[in-house]
Amino acid sequence: MRALSFWSGIAIAFLCGLLEPAWGYAAVCALSLVQLSMLRTPGASVFLLIHYATILTYFSVAPAMQIAADVSFWDTGVIGPVAHMQALTLLLLYMAGVEAARLGLPDATAPAPAPARARAAAPELPVAGVAHPALLLLSGAVSAFGSLFIRPDLNFIARGMPGTEENLPVDYIVYSTLPKLIVLVCFVALAIHAMRRGTLWAWCAAGLSLAMAAFAANPVNTARQVLLIGLLPLFIHLFGRGRRWMLALLIFGAIAGLGPVLNLVSRGSFWGETLATFPFSPDFDAMYVVAGILERASEPELGWGRYLLSAFSFILPRDLKLFPDFDPLGWPAILGNFSQSNLSLPPFTTAYFDFGLAGPVMFGLAISAGFRVLDRMVDPRAALSGSYLCALVLLAAYVPFLRGPILGWGPFAASGLIAALLAGLLSSRFRPVRRAARYAARAA
């Protein structure tokens, strides 16, 4: 039933877009809401939940309202309907690739077989969780927190200060992004530890780590990315299998609600940003930028594998790319119309520049195939381990990854994974099997 509603919705969105691109994006909004409503079953995919919540936030309501109001970002003027329809087509092809990778999987909305229902109803054995990593985690968080003060000027720099010639991306990653993510994901680990242990010391450690994380993450230009990759794993752990609508609303609220507010705080003193409400904020211009690039990109530059090698580094800042000359964001036709060199270009658009219309479909297939593995790894009842935390971090990192390389998705995911592996290693010596076995023996 879910697959049928999706493919019908894709066809309707495409036909609506042919008439008026804003209607097409409105149809994507309705399609995302329908798919979210059909993913409330506990066995459904956590990745698809995050996927449709992200599509709903960045790629449906916002561009529909922007097109209807003839909004202009970065002094580019009004984008034509043909380019908006091209951008909508790329989005629909990517969504089709994601769902095509799911064909043949059991329908999560169908009733579970009897053995599965019996296992779900069986009482759970208590798990040990993390025994005593809180002190070590806090010391790691303190070390990362301290490194933020080595180069405090970099805490305010994402795309470079006005008047400077370089972004210093490596320094920014080492002295700002990496420490912030370590502090935030250490808080995630300590919060999970506190929920499982329930002791006063565990809750105090989590509270202290939360205070440090809040201070470390603000002010920073990329507040949404840090917020999502740093804290979303915790909420996936809490709500990913049970309160699924709450998780979807949390993602929407964190991006659409907190994003503009945090950017106002972090950017206002440097660039004079004002609080522009959703969706008339530059934070929600992804599909507008895609349409603008498609409208201004010269066709001979496009082609199969034109900058294939460079595509492997498209998540990096421009200064670190293997072949910057083959970066579509660096073409003169693009830089002459946009005020920034790093734009909100979703990766499925980069796949189009490499492989034509087949690119978004192949990219969706690859992404979904990888997240099928993560879906199996994410289980709220599992012990806190390196693989479990890494799966949560990768799922959370999907949100800024889909939106596009602002400073680079890689640094956020890499730093989150480093912190997750650290927490997993600290807990790996304390397996829940022994305690569960002792509990079963006492019960017998």
PyMOL commands that set and color helices and strands:
alter all, ss='L'
color gray80, all
select helices_A, chain A and resi 2-19+21-37+46-58+61-68+81-100+114-121+134-147+152-156+169-197+200-217+223-239+244-271+282-284+286-296+299-301+308-311+318-320+324-326+328-330+332-335+347-355+358-377+386-403+409-427+432-443
alter helices_A, ss='H'
color red, helices_A
deselect
rebuild
show_as cartoon
